[in-house]
Amino acid sequence: MDVAVLGATGDVGRQVVTQLVERRVLPTTSRLQLVGRPGGASGRAVHGLRADLVDAYDEHAPLIDVAHSPADVVADVVVVAAGATTPARSGASLDRTVLAVANREVFAEYADAIARHGSGHEVVIVVSNPVEVGVAVMARTLGARRVVGMGAWLDTLRFRREIAVELGVRRHRVGGFVGGQHGEDAVPLWSTVRLSGHDLAERARAVRLLRRGRTLDAFPDEVAAAKAELVELAATDVGAAYRLIDTWPADLRVVARPWMTHQSGAKTATATASATVDLVEVVLDGREIVVAGQVALDGEVALAGEQQHGVLGVPIVLGPEGWTRVLLDSLPDDETRRLRGAAAAVGSALQAAGAEGGPAAGPPGAAAVAGAAASAGPARPEGTTGHGGLDGTGDLEADEPSWVAQVEGVHRAGTLTGLTGVFSTRGVSFEHLATEEVDGDGDAGTIHVGFRASERRARALERAVGRLATVRSVVVHGGPCEKAAPPPDHGR
């Protein structure tokens, strides 16, 4: 499977692509696409970033390519790290409304391009802030289940770490989730906390001690007071501000520590990227795993008997097709009230940013892609994949148009491997494959590949093959309006 990172040269985007390669999330046959903006610093820097990654990780790096146009984004998982960011410095405003207005059009542009030119199956992980705005805009175009905001997962990891530190254990021994809005309206869900090796009574006692007799009803006021105290102290001694944070309860530290990091002039790019790569791994793993994320709800959650419609961070089941369901048991009253408050805050933020509105009814589910959808191949029945093999068992592929890709590639080890990797990672099988020499050019040959796929997937394959370093050109013939050309007959 392939991954594209929008905004790859930004602080977070650069960390995401580095960790994807360093952690060996992608095999060498998969593709990592670095996406920048045409012209300017970003357009130049993606080429340098690609060269640097190959220099550093050549032994296990995936195929890495560069794209500048939103229409050229081709991937199974799309990480959205593009857009404006808030400056990291003392006294800098973290007004998310201003950021939302600035980034709303960026989200909309990429969502429309993915819907028009993608496979129709991409899973989108929104990193850029405000996460909730990105989720709302992209879910409305691509379908709610294909879009996840990573903010709640990052807050969840911070929550687990703060609990682990106080208990003197490692984070992997702590469970529990954070929901709500990413940032200051995060909602620590204490009722979901689980501690490895603790029975029910021991866990209840530990959580009671960790909470220090507090409820979440006063949490917003505690956050506001903490920020005011930190600003005053950090003006003379940033180290003292961090030491003060260490004395506060675990849930307050979840919000205060990253806020102070931003005020210190540093950024949280490393932690943000790590949480993002976690979600990418989950999608690529092929299994369904419980995480937390901002998603566009359409009645999947009820708080105090009221069905929730809109973007909210909740525990979800995430898998290769996106998120499938919310896992949220009945909550204590204070958690319910705080989640409802966060939902209202998100709704107000979306309205202020001009990003309100419900998600699409179903993938791709948007008027923006109606024209593209009309020209796509035949729809597959629910519950099927449409990726059959060469043994006659893939009868759904037989209903899709036939295509022949004519690929001119250089005679070099890895040309065929790269080509077959592009098809296999997209679940498309060859119906036939033949090769021939290019007249007058002993350094190149032509590969004819026959396959069946929807028009959208065929065009995505054409673009992906064209980016292989060993491919000079690729043309795909055939489809619903043209008879596919047969492969050359070499007497075999």
N, C-alpha and C positions, 0 to 999 in steps of 0.2 A: 504494500500500500504506500501511497505517496502523501507527502505533507507539504503544504505551502505556508509560508510565514509572511503575512502582510506587514510592512513596516520592519523589515528584517534588520535594517541598519540603526534603528533606534536603540535606546538603552536596554529596554526589555526584549525587543526583537532579536538583538545580537546575542543576548544571554540565552534566549530560547533556542536559536539555531545551534549555538555552541553546545548546550546541554543535550540537545537531541543527538548530536554526533558523538559527543564525549561519552554519554551514557549508552551508546550503541542501541538506541531505540529502533532505528531503521536498519535493515540489512543492506548489504552493498548493492543489491539489485533494485532497491527502492529509490525513490527520487525525493530530494529535498529542494523545494523551489524557494528562492530568495526573491521577494517582491519589493521593489522600490518604486518611486515615482519618476516618470521620465524627466530628464533635465535636472539641473541643480545637484546639490550634494548627494542626495539619496540615490539618484540615478547613476552617479559615478561610483558611489561607495559599495553598492551591491556587487560589482565586479571584483573590487578589492577584497571584500569579505569572502567571496567564494574562493579566491586564490589563497587567502590566509587559512581558511578551513581545510582546504586540500593539503596545504603544506603541513598543517599540524596533525591531521588525522588520516593521511592517505591510506594507511593499512586497513582501516575499517570504515572509512567514510562512505556514505551512500552516493549515488549519482547526484551531483549538485548543479542546478542551473539557475539562471537569472531571468526574471520577467519584469517588465515595466508597465504594461497595460493591464487594467483589471480584466480585460477579455482574455488575457493569456494565462490566467490562473487555472491550473489543472492539478487537482489533488483530491484525495479521499478525505483528508482532514485539513481544514483551513484554520490557521491561527490568526486572529485579527489583533495585531499590535500596532496598527497604523493610527495616525491622528495626532492632535495636539496633546501636550502633557502640561501639568502644573510645574512651575519651576521649583527646584528643591533649594530652599534657603530660608533662613530665619525670617518670620513675619510674612512669608508668601501666602497669598490667599489660596485656599483650597475650595473655592466656590465651584461646585460641580455643575451649576446651571450654565455658567459661562463656558465651561469645558464641553457641556452637552451640546450647546448651540454650535460650537466650533466643529465638533466631531460628527454631528448628526448626518451631514451630507457625505462625509467620508464613508460612514457605515452604509448609507443608502446606495452610494455609487458601487461599492464592492458587492453588496447584496444583489443588486440588479445584474451586475456582470456575471456573478456566479450562477444566478438563475438562468440567464440567457445562454451562457456558453459552457456551463459545467455539465456534469453527468446526471445531476438531479438526485444524487445520493450523498453529497458531501456532508460531513459533520463539521459544524463551525464552532470554534471555541473563542469566545470574545474575551480579550484581555484589556483592551483600551478602555479608559474611563471616560464617562461613567459607564460601568459595565451594564447597568440596567437599560440605559438608552440603546447601547449597541445590541443587546438581546431583543429589545422591543422592535427596533427598526429591521433587523435581519430576520427575526422570526416571522414578521408580517409578510416578508417576501419569500422566504425559503421554507416556511412551515415550522411550527413551534418545536417539534420533537427533534429537529436537526440542529438546534442552536442552544448552546450552554455558555453561561458566563462563569468564569473561573473564580470570581471574587469570594464566593461563599466557601470554596474549597481552600483558598489561601487563608481565610479567617479561621476555618476549621483546623488547619494544621497549626496555626498560631495558638489557638485555644488548647489543643492537645499538648503542645509543647509547654505552655505555661503551667498546666496541671502537672505534667510530668516533672518539671523542674521543682515544683513545690513538694512533690511526693518523693523526689530522689530516684526516679526511674527514667528509662528512655521513652521517647514519644511513641514508639510502636506498641507499647503496652497500654496505651490510653486510647479509648474510643470516645465518640461524642461529636456533635455537629454544631455549627453556627449557621443561622439562617438570616433572613431579613435583607437589609440593604448593605452593600459592601462599604466598609468605612465606619463612620461614627454611628450609624444606625444599625450596626450588626447586632444580632440577637443571639447571645450564647444560650444554647438549649441544654441547660443543666440536666434535664430529665433524660437526655440521651447518653449521658456519660457512662462509660463502662471501663472498669479497671481490671486488667489481667491479674488473676489470682485472688480476686476479692469476691466473696459471696455477697448476697443482697444486703445483708446487715452491715457488713464491712464497707461496702460501696456507699451505702446511705450515710454512714458515719463520716467517711472521708469527704464526701461531697458537702455535708453539713459544715465541716470544719473549713473547707475551702471557700465556702460562700460567706462565712463570718457573720451569719445571722441576717444577711441582706436578701432582698428580692430584686427583681428586675424593674419594678415600678419606679425606683429612684435612679435607674441606670443612666438615662439621658442627662439628668442633673449632675451626676457624678462625673460623666465624661466632660461636660462643660467646665466644671470646677477644676478638673485635672488639667485641662488645656490651659486655663488661666494661670494655674500655679506653675506649670512647666515653662510657659513663656517668660514669666518673671525670673525664674531660677536660671533658665538656660541663657539669659542675657549676660550672665556673668560666669556661669560654670555649667557647660553641657554635661560633663561627667557627673556632676551632682544631680542633674535632672534625671539621668538614667538610674542613678542609685535610688532616687526617690521612687521611681516607677517600680523598682524591685520590691518595695515595701507594700505595694498595693495588692488588692485581691486579683486572682488570676484573670477573671473576665475583664476587669478594668485594664489590666496590662495588655490584653489582646488589642484594644483600640489605642491605648496611649503610646505603646512602644513604637509601632510603625509611624504614627503621627509625629513623634519626636524625631525619629530617624529622618523624616522628610524635612523637618524644621532645622535639623543639624547641618543640612547642605548635602547629605548623602541621599541615596535613593534605595528603594526596596526591590531593585531589578532582579537580583539573584534569587530571592525568595519567591518573587512573582513568577519568574521563569520556571523555577523548580516545580511549583504547583501546577503550572500550565503543562509542562512535560509529563507530569503524573497523569493528567487527563488525556493527553495524546496517547500515552501508553495504554490506558484503559480501553480507548476506542480501537486501537490497533491489535489489542490482545485477543479480541474475538469473544471474550466472555462478558457477562453482565456483572458489574461491580457497583456497590453502594458508595457514592461520594456525596458531595454537596455542591450545588451550583445555582446560579440565577437562571430561572427558566420562565417562559411565558405561560402562565397558568390559564386554564379555561374550565375551572370548576373542579380540578383534581384535588383541591385542598379546601376543607371547611374549617373556619375559625369562629368559635362561638356560634356555630350553626349557620354561618354565612359563607357561601361558596366564593372562592377567590378567583378573580379574573384580572390578570395583569402580571407584571414581572415581580418575582420574589425569590429570594434565596431559600432553598429547602433541601433536605436530603432526597436524593434521586437515585434511581437505578440507571447507570450509564453503560452502553454497549456499542457495538460496531455500527449500529444504525442511528445512534443518538440516545436520548433518554426515553425510557419506556414508561416509568411510573414514579410517583412520589411515595416515599416511605416515611410517614409521619403519624405516629400514634397520637392518641388524645393527650393534650399538653396540660400542665398546670396552669392555673388562671393567669399568673404573672407573665408566663411565656406567651400565652395566647394574646394577652393585651399588648405586649411588646411587638409581636409579629404583626398584629393588626395596625399598630402605629407605624411600623416600618413599611407595610404595604401602602398605607395612606401617604407616607413621605415619598415613596417611589412614584405613586400616581401623580402627586403634585409636581415632582421633578420632571416626569415625562411630559406633562401638560405644559410646563414652563419652557421646555426645550422643543415643543412642537412635535413630539414623538409619540403622543398618545395614540391609542387605537389598538384593537385586538389583533392577535396573531392570525396567520392564515388558517383557513379551515383544514388544510391538509397539503402535504408537499406536492408540487412546489407551491400551489395555493396562492398565487398572487396575480393580479391583473397585469403586473409589469412583465410577466413571463408568458402571457397568454399566447402571443404570437409564436414564441419559441416552442411552447408545448404543443401547439397545433401541428408543427412540422416534425415533431419527434416520432420515433418508431412506435409500434403498437404497445399498449399498456400490458403489463404482466399481471396475471391473477394474484390476488393477495396471498402472501405466504410462500411465494416462489421466488427464485433468484434469477432464473433465465440464463444461467451460465453453465451450459451443458458441456460434456466432453466430446471426444471423437468416437466414442463407442456407441453412439445412437441413443444414449440415455437422456441427453439434453434436449428433449422434444420442444421445450419452450424456445430455444434458440432457432429452431427450424421456422418459427413464425416471424423471425426478425429478418430485415433485409440483408442481402448478401453484398459484401464489399471486397475489393481487392486493393491492397496497399502496394504501390510500386515505390520501393525504397532504393535509392542509390547510396551505397555505403562504401567506405574505403576498405581495402583488404588489410584488416588488422585484427589481432586477437581481441575478442570481446565484442565485436560488432553484432554477431548473432545473439550472444548472451544478453547484451543490452536490449536488443529488439524484443526477444522473447520475454525478458523481464517486464517490459512495459505492458505487454499483453497479459501476462500471468497475474501481475499485481492488480489488474483491473478485472480479473475473472473472465477474460475472453479467450476462447480456444481457437487454434488454427484449424481451418478446414483443409487447407493445402498450403504448401510452401515450396517455392522453386527459386533457383538462382541462375544468373547468366552474367557473362562478362559485358562490360561497357565497351562498345567499339572504339578503338583508338586510344583507350586509357587502361593500361595494365594495372593501375593502382586502385581501380574501383570496380564494383560489380553491382548488379541489380538484384534485389530480392523481391519476389512477388509473394504476398501473404494474402490468402483468402480467409475470410472470417464472417461471422454474422453478428450484428449488433444494431442497436437503435441508432438513428442518425446522430443524435447528440453524443452518444458514446463513441461513435466512429470518428466524429470530428475531434473529440478530445484525444483519442488515440493518435490521430494525425498530428496534432500539435505536439503531443508528448514525444512521439518518435522523431519529429523534426528537430527536437532539441538535443538529441543524442550527439555527443562529440564526434562520433564516427560516421554520422549520417550527413550527406551533402544535400539531399532533397527527399521529399516524400509527397506523393500524390495519391489520394484515395479515390477510386472509381466505384461506381455502382450505386447501390441504395435503392430506395423506393421508386425513384423516377428514372433510373438508368440501369440497364443490364450490366452486371459486373463482368469485367473482362476476364476470360479464363487465363490461367497461368501458361507460360510458354511450354511448348511440347519439346522436350529434349530426348525423346525416344525412350523414356523410362516407362 
